[in-house]
Amino acid sequence: MTDIEPAERGATRITDRVVAKIAGQAAREALAALPPDAVPPHATVVVHQNTARIRVSLELQYPSDIGAQCGAVRCHVVERVGALAGMEVPEVAVQVERLHLAQAPGAHGRTQ
């Protein structure tokens, strides 16, 4: 039996869909809590060779530090995709789809 060099054995390809699932889960992990009726974060990904460009869509509670939350999502997505998929992530675009107004306890109806 001859030894085959690792580079000649083949390659593992991780699909865009799998990377998108990792990114979506990482975005959920990065947020302390989602508003009760929010749609969970989801991601779309374009993978080229060993690089992933990611767009994460999410909903946030308002008022809150939106910039800090988006920054935390970016950092965590880069870290998790790098660790789990072994890919470089030069770009994570965070799109806030909706802001959920926090109501005071016991408040009912619309807030103006």
Secondary structure, DSSP 8 states (H G I E B T S, - for coil): -----GGGS------HHHHHHHHHHHHHHHSS---TT----EEEEEEETTEEEEEEEEEEEESS-HHHHHHHHHHHHHHHHHHHH--EEEEEEEEEEEEEE---TT--S---
